[in-house]
Amino acid sequence: MALNSQPQEWIFYIKTTETCNLNCDHCFTSGKHGRKIYFNPDNTAEWTNKLKDLYPERSAHFEFHGGEPFLAPVTDMWRFYNATKDHWENPSYGCTTNLVHKLTDEKLEFMDTVLEKRIGTSWDPKIRFDNEKQRQLWEDNVRFLIDRGYQVKLFVSLTRDCIDMEPIDLLKYVKSLGIQEMALERVTKNGHAAKNLEIFPSNIELQKWFVKFHHQSEEHGAREWFANEFFESIYAKFERDSTNEGTFCRNCEQNLFTINADGTIAGCPNAAPEDHYATLDMHPKDVINSNGRCTVIVKELQRDPRCFSCSVYKYCNGDCHQLEWEGDYCAAPRYLMKYLNGENIDDLWVR
């Protein structure tokens, strides 16, 4: 199936486990209640390597994921790395961890070597940490890694508590930690989050907050403090005519696989615990054109008909297909884009 021109890289989310040491209400997994199982590094690596044989011109990025990926034996993560690093041309490896755990020498050796001192970690102001001790451990680990020479990317979960913050307070906090890159992540109704709908801001609340964020960032010169992935992907649309970056590409399902710890295979990691369409015992050539995968791809390619009459559709491209409309309000930062497009948005409270 070839709908978009093929990029040069597959993205694999390698879920080392389905469980976690935290129990966040907004998580797309099941937190502490997720199954306490670990991935099979040999079978997982073998499947990805077979896909490489089908598409020899493409490289790969492997992202260790979970649950909390470091709950799995680090020796298994090494085993997967050693089984894939020479099969692929210039593969890259990453990991997103909650960092609410002790950074042992064993973990640090893996992070220093395989991850090349790059790490992702997630944050929100109130839900994630059960107590101040956990929050302090997270902050101490972030600062320790930065002092060790790490590039830390912070994924901020946009819960209702988060957008109750003034954007400049969030920006100043991230700057105070010394973090070099931040990504704002809208929460999807998967896993644990589907049971806690009260933590979701409405689409219109998010739209207003994004506009406020832009103004406060401009007023304080915060764009220079660190890389702000979500906003930079929006600014790039107007400054460089780059319209398909980040969640706006609308072709994620064509280019990534999430391999769950139980060996099931899916597309988007947010939906992977429930919406998987294959298993590791299926050959990749049978998975690529399977009914399940093609159904997910077609769903992502579809747009709400209202998108086509929107003045900023050419910039937005429909945004992430996992995010739902609420009445007349989509989940995209539409009003910020309208503002950047020179349109009048006086009907929206922005400051």
Salt bridges, closest charged atoms under 4 A:
GLU18 OE1 - LYS15 NZ 2.94
ASP42 OD1 - ARG79 NE 2.67
GLU46 OE2 - LYS50 NZ 3.82
ASP53 OD1 - HIS87 NE2 2.92
GLU63 OE1 - HIS61 NE2 2.70
GLU68 OE2 - HIS101 NE2 3.53
ASP86 OD2 - LYS85 NZ 3.14
ASP112 OD2 - ARG148 NH2 2.60
GLU116 OE1 - ARG118 NH1 3.11
ASP124 OD2 - HIS26 NE2 2.82
ASP124 OD2 - ARG128 NE 3.33
GLU132 OE1 - ARG135 NE 3.60
GLU139 OE1 - ARG143 NH1 3.66
GLU166 OE2 - LYS212 NZ 3.52
GLU181 OE2 - LYS153 NZ 3.76
GLU205 OE2 - ARG160 NH1 2.99
GLU219 OE2 - ARG351 NH1 2.52
GLU229 OE2 - LYS153 NZ 2.63
GLU232 OE2 - ARG223 NE 2.69
GLU239 OE2 - ARG223 NH1 2.95
GLU245 OE2 - ARG240 NH2 3.26
GLU253 OE2 - HIS321 NE2 3.59
ASP262 OD2 - ARG35 NH2 2.59
ASP286 OD1 - LYS285 NZ 3.72
GLU300 OE2 - HIS321 ND1 3.76
ASP304 OD1 - ARG306 NE 2.92
ASP319 OD2 - ARG186 NH1 2.53
GLU324 OE1 - LYS189 NZ 3.69
ASP328 OD1 - ARG306 NH1 3.61
GLU343 OE1 - LYS338 NZ 3.51
